[in-house]
Amino acid sequence: MTNRLSHAPRAGGLGLIFLGALGGLAWAAGLRGFMAEVAGVDSTVEWVSTFVWVLVPGVVIGGLLGWAEQIRRTGGRRGWRWLSASPLLFSAVLFSHGLDFGTLAEDGVGGGAIGVPVAGMVGGYALSGRGSPWGRLVCGLLALASIPIWVITAPDIGPQLSVTSARGAWMALYYWSFLAVLMLACSIPHRATVPSLESRGASPGE
């Protein structure tokens, strides 16, 4: 009995990592679909730009956040809250053209590669229920700023993205709901830990 339970955290951890990676893949694939809708007829799907710079980071980030949940459930460990910064892996696309950042700035990829992860991170901290109330309030306001920012800037990308149109409203909800899911996932490393059996002084059979 004791021997079986000693392997439970490891097995559960692998399951959470797998679920996180699967969720990350689904999220990143949905994000790629959003990007295609925004680009419209100019959208192209290539192996490197889609798989290396979008889908693979999504899988890795999801797996890391799943690992964070496993650590949280087992009492935490030193430095584990740094996993909250894992969404910054999406910013790796900034180096897809080497050090030529001008191209990324022109097509808007650069701003999104930074803005989306940062929105997820600050929103995650705001939703975590831990830390300074004022700090979480500020982070919450910064996260909510993504709503008016999209409303204001989307028509500049294309008039079809204006929230006054049915298509534009759909795209806005698409974007905001994806950000909300990312924020919820990013809150995991900030949440309170669940005391382990050892820290609670309980025997494995209890």
VEXDO-129135 format. One record per residue: residue in one letter; z, x, y of N, C-alpha, C in turn. Coordinates in steps of 0.05 Angstrom, whole numbers, padded with zeros to 5 digits, always signed. Layout:
REM VEXDO-129135
AZXYZXYZXY...
END
This chain:
REM VEXDO-129135
M+00000+00017-00024+00000+00000+00000+00000+00017+00025T+00018+00037+00025+00020+00055+00049-00005+00071+00052N-00016+00080+00029-00041+00096+00031-00064+00080+00042R-00066+00055+00033-00088+00038+00044-00085+00034+00074L-00061+00029+00083-00057+00024+00111-00062+00049+00128S-00057+00072+00117-00061+00096+00132-00091+00100+00139H-00109+00088+00123-00137+00090+00129-00148+00067+00146A-00131+00047+00152-00140+00024+00167-00149+00031+00195P-00134+00047+00210-00143+00053+00237-00170+00067+00238R-00175+00085+00218-00200+00099+00218-00223+00080+00212A-00219+00063+00191-00240+00044+00185-00245+00024+00207G-00223+00015+00219-00226-00004+00242-00239+00010+00265G-00233+00035+00269-00245+00050+00292-00275+00053+00288L-00284+00059+00264-00313+00061+00259-00327+00034+00264G-00313+00013+00256-00325-00014+00260-00328-00020+00290L-00307-00013+00305-00308-00019+00334-00330-00001+00348I-00332+00024+00338-00353+00041+00350-00380+00030+00343F-00384+00021+00319-00410+00009+00311-00416-00016+00327L-00396-00034+00330-00400-00058+00346-00406-00051+00375G-00392-00031+00385-00397-00023+00413-00425-00012+00416A-00434+00004+00397-00461+00016+00398-00482-00006+00396L-00477-00026+00378-00496-00048+00376-00497-00065+00401G-00474-00070+00413-00473-00085+00438-00487-00069+00460G-00483-00043+00460-00496-00026+00480-00526-00026+00478L-00536-00026+00453-00565-00027+00448-00576-00054+00458A-00562-00076+00452-00572-00102+00461-00571-00104+00491W-00550-00093+00503-00548-00094+00533-00570-00077+00545A-00575-00053+00535-00595-00036+00546-00623-00047+00543A-00628-00060+00519-00654-00072+00515-00658-00095+00534G-00637-00111+00539-00639-00132+00559-00643-00121+00587L-00630-00099+00593-00634-00087+00619-00663-00077+00623R-00674-00067+00601-00702-00058+00602-00721-00082+00607G-00714-00104+00595-00729-00129+00599-00728-00138+00628F-00704-00135+00640-00700-00142+00668-00717-00123+00686M-00717-00098+00679-00734-00079+00694-00763-00086+00693A-00772-00094+00669-00800-00102+00666-00807-00126+00682E-00789-00146+00684-00793-00170+00700-00795-00163+00729V-00777-00144+00738-00778-00136+00766-00804-00122+00773A-00813-00105+00755-00837-00090+00760-00862-00107+00758G-00861-00129+00743-00884-00147+00740-00907-00134+00726V-00931-00138+00736-00955-00128+00723-00956-00098+00722D-00941-00084+00739-00941-00055+00740-00923-00043+00719S-00909-00060+00704-00890-00050+00683-00905-00038+00660T-00896-00015+00651-00906-00002+00626-00883+00006+00609V-00887+00006+00583-00867+00014+00564-00876+00040+00550E-00860+00061+00553-00866+00086+00541-00843+00095+00524W-00849+00112+00504-00828+00121+00486-00805+00135+00500V-00812+00155+00517-00790+00170+00529-00775+00154+00550S-00790+00142+00568-00777+00128+00590-00760+00104+00581T-00769+00091+00559-00754+00068+00549-00732+00076+00529F-00739+00092+00510-00720+00098+00488-00700+00120+00497V-00710+00142+00508-00693+00165+00514-00675+00159+00538W-00686+00146+00559-00672+00143+00584-00658+00116+00587V-00663+00097+00570-00650+00071+00572-00635+00063+00547L-00650+00061+00524-00637+00051+00500-00617+00070+00488V-00624+00096+00486-00605+00115+00474-00579+00117+00490P-00580+00120+00517-00555+00119+00532-00539+00093+00528G-00553+00071+00525-00539+00046+00520-00523+00046+00494V-00536+00057+00473-00522+00060+00447-00498+00078+00450V-00501+00101+00463-00479+00121+00465-00457+00109+00482I-00463+00097+00504-00443+00085+00521-00428+00063+00507G-00442+00046+00493-00429+00024+00477-00411+00036+00456G-00420+00057+00442-00403+00069+00422-00378+00081+00434L-00381+00094+00457-00357+00106+00470-00337+00085+00479L-00347+00063+00489-00329+00042+00497-00316+00028+00473G-00331+00027+00451-00319+00017+00426-00297+00035+00416W-00302+00061+00419-00282+00081+00412-00257+00078+00430A-00262+00073+00455-00240+00069+00474-00223+00045+00465E-00235+00024+00456-00220+00001+00447-00203+00008+00422Q-00214+00025+00404-00199+00033+00381-00175+00050+00389I-00179+00068+00408-00157+00084+00418-00136+00067+00432R-00145+00048+00447-00127+00030+00461-00109+00015+00442R-00121+00006+00420-00106-00009+00400-00087+00008+00383T-00090+00034+00385-00072+00051+00369-00054+00069+00387G-00048+00059+00410-00028+00072+00427-00040+00091+00448G-00066+00096+00448-00078+00114+00467-00075+00143+00459R-00088+00160+00474-00085+00189+00470-00092+00203+00496R-00085+00228+00497-00089+00243+00522-00118+00243+00532G-00122+00236+00557-00148+00237+00569-00168+00216+00561W-00159+00196+00545-00178+00176+00535-00189+00158+00557R-00174+00155+00579-00184+00137+00600-00209+00148+00614W-00215+00173+00610-00239+00184+00622-00264+00171+00609L-00261+00158+00587-00283+00144+00575-00294+00121+00593S-00278+00114+00613-00287+00094+00632-00311+00104+00648A-00315+00130+00649-00338+00141+00664-00363+00143+00647S-00362+00134+00622-00385+00137+00604-00411+00123+00614P-00409+00101+00630-00434+00089+00640-00451+00107+00657L-00439+00129+00667-00454+00148+00683-00476+00162+00667L-00475+00159+00640-00497+00170+00624-00524+00157+00631F-00523+00133+00641-00548+00120+00650-00561+00136+00673S-00545+00151+00687-00555+00167+00710-00571+00191+00700A-00572+00196+00674-00587+00218+00663-00617+00215+00670V-00626+00190+00674-00654+00185+00681-00661+00199+00707L-00642+00206+00723-00648+00220+00748-00661+00247+00743F-00658+00258+00719-00670+00283+00712-00695+00280+00695S-00705+00256+00693-00729+00251+00677-00754+00264+00688H-00753+00271+00714-00775+00285+00727-00766+00313+00736G-00748+00324+00721-00737+00350+00729-00720+00347+00754L-00726+00364+00774-00711+00362+00799-00727+00348+00821D-00748+00334+00813-00764+00319+00832-00752+00291+00835F-00732+00288+00853-00719+00262+00856-00734+00243+00874G-00755+00254+00888-00769+00237+00907-00783+00214+00893T-00795+00218+00870-00808+00197+00855-00789+00175+00848L-00765+00182+00839-00745+00162+00831-00736+00146+00855A-00734+00159+00878-00725+00145+00902-00746+00125+00911E-00772+00132+00907-00793+00114+00915-00795+00089+00899D-00791+00091+00872-00794+00067+00855-00768+00052+00850G-00746+00062+00863-00721+00048+00861-00704+00054+00836V-00715+00070+00818-00700+00077+00793-00675+00092+00800G-00678+00111+00819-00655+00128+00825-00631+00112+00835G-00636+00093+00853-00614+00076+00863-00601+00060+00841G-00618+00048+00824-00607+00032+00802-00592+00049+00782A-00601+00073+00777-00588+00091+00758-00560+00098+00767I-00555+00097+00792-00528+00103+00803-00513+00078+00808G-00526+00058+00821-00513+00034+00829-00502+00017+00806V-00518+00014+00785-00509-00003+00762-00485+00009+00748P-00485+00035+00741-00461+00046+00728-00436+00045+00746V-00440+00051+00772-00417+00050+00790-00406+00022+00793A-00424+00002+00795-00415-00026+00797-00399-00033+00772G-00408-00024+00748-00394-00030+00724-00367-00017+00723M-00365+00008+00733-00340+00023+00732-00319+00011+00752V-00327+00005+00776-00308-00006+00795-00300-00034+00788G-00319-00049+00777-00313-00076+00768-00295-00076+00744G-00299-00057+00727-00281-00054+00703-00253-00048+00711Y-00249-00031+00731-00222-00025+00740-00209-00049+00752A-00225-00064+00768-00214-00088+00781-00205-00109+00760L-00219-00111+00738-00213-00131+00717-00192-00122+00697S-00184-00097+00698-00167-00086+00677-00139-00096+00678G-00129-00105+00701-00101-00114+00703-00081-00092+00705R-00090-00067+00708-00073-00044+00711-00079-00029+00737G-00059-00014+00746-00063+00003+00769-00054-00012+00795S-00060+00001+00817-00052-00009+00843-00067-00036+00849P-00051-00056+00857-00064-00082+00864-00085-00079+00886W-00077-00062+00906-00096-00058+00928-00121-00043+00919G-00117-00024+00902-00140-00009+00891-00159-00027+00875R-00147-00045+00859-00163-00064+00844-00177-00084+00862L-00163-00092+00884-00176-00110+00903-00200-00098+00916V-00197-00073+00925-00220-00059+00937-00243-00056+00917C-00236-00048+00893-00257-00045+00873-00270-00072+00866G-00254-00093+00866-00266-00119+00861-00285-00128+00883L-00278-00122+00908-00296-00128+00930-00321-00112+00929L-00319-00087+00921-00343-00070+00919-00361-00080+00897A-00349-00089+00875-00364-00100+00852-00378-00126+00861L-00364-00143+00875-00376-00168+00884-00398-00164+00905A-00398-00141+00918-00418-00135+00938-00446-00135+00925S-00448-00131+00899-00474-00131+00885-00488-00158+00888I-00472-00179+00893-00485-00206+00895-00501-00208+00921P-00488-00204+00945-00504-00206+00969-00525-00184+00972I-00519-00160+00961-00539-00138+00962-00565-00146+00948W-00562-00159+00925-00586-00167+00911-00601-00189+00926V-00586-00208+00937-00598-00230+00952-00614-00220+00976I-00603-00199+00989-00616-00188+01013-00640-00170+01006T-00636-00153+00986-00657-00133+00980-00679-00142+00961A-00673-00161+00944-00693-00169+00923-00719-00178+00935P-00720-00194+00957-00746-00202+00968-00763-00178+00978D-00750-00156+00984-00765-00132+00993-00780-00120+00969I-00770-00124+00945-00784-00114+00921-00808-00132+00916G-00805-00158+00919-00826-00177+00915-00817-00204+00924P-00834-00220+00938-00826-00246+00947-00818-00265+00924Q-00828-00260+00900-00822-00277+00877-00792-00274+00868L-00779-00253+00879-00751-00248+00871-00731-00261+00890S-00741-00275+00910-00723-00289+00929-00708-00310+00914V-00682-00312+00919-00665-00331+00904-00671-00360+00912T-00688-00364+00932-00695-00391+00939-00716-00403+00920S-00728-00386+00903-00747-00395+00883-00734-00396+00856A-00745-00412+00838-00733-00415+00811-00734-00389+00797R-00755-00374+00799-00757-00348+00785-00737-00328+00797G-00735-00328+00823-00717-00310+00836-00688-00316+00829A-00681-00342+00828-00654-00350+00820-00648-00341+00792W-00667-00345+00774-00664-00336+00746-00659-00306+00744M-00675-00291+00759-00673-00262+00759-00646-00253+00770A-00637-00267+00791-00611-00260+00802-00588-00265+00782L-00589-00288+00768-00569-00293+00748-00571-00273+00725Y-00595-00266+00718-00600-00245+00697-00585-00220+00705Y-00589-00211+00729-00577-00186+00739-00547-00188+00741W-00537-00209+00753-00508-00211+00757-00493-00214+00731S-00505-00230+00712-00491-00233+00687-00490-00207+00671F-00511-00191+00672-00511-00166+00659-00490-00147+00671L-00488-00147+00698-00468-00131+00711-00440-00140+00702A-00436-00166+00700-00410-00177+00693-00402-00168+00664V-00421-00168+00646-00416-00159+00619-00409-00129+00619L-00423-00114+00635-00417-00085+00637-00390-00080+00648M-00382-00096+00668-00356-00093+00680-00334-00099+00660L-00337-00120+00644-00317-00127+00624-00315-00104+00604A-00337-00093+00595-00336-00071+00576-00323-00046+00588C-00329-00041+00614-00317-00018+00627-00287-00021+00633S-00277-00045+00631-00248-00049+00635-00232-00039+00612I-00244-00036+00588-00229-00028+00564-00213-00003+00568P-00224+00019+00578-00208+00044+00580-00185+00042+00600H-00186+00022+00617-00165+00018+00637-00143+00000+00628R-00147-00015+00607-00127-00035+00599-00103-00022+00587A-00081-00038+00586-00056-00028+00574-00061-00023+00544T-00048-00002+00534-00050+00004+00505-00033-00014+00488V-00040-00016+00463-00024-00031+00444-00007-00010+00430P+00020-00012+00431+00037+00007+00418+00031+00010+00388S+00030+00035+00379+00025+00040+00350+00050+00033+00334L+00046+00032+00308+00069+00026+00290+00090+00047+00293E+00082+00073+00296+00102+00094+00298+00118+00092+00324S+00104+00085+00346+00119+00083+00371+00138+00059+00372R+00131+00039+00355+00149+00016+00354+00171+00019+00334G+00170+00041+00319+00190+00046+00300+00188+00028+00275A+00165+00017+00270+00161-00001+00247+00150+00015+00224S+00157+00006+00200+00146+00019+00176+00119+00007+00170P+00101+00021+00156+00075+00010+00151+00074-00016+00137G+00095-00023+00123+00095-00048+00108+00103-00072+00124E+00112-00068+00149+00122-00090+00165+00099-00104+00179
END
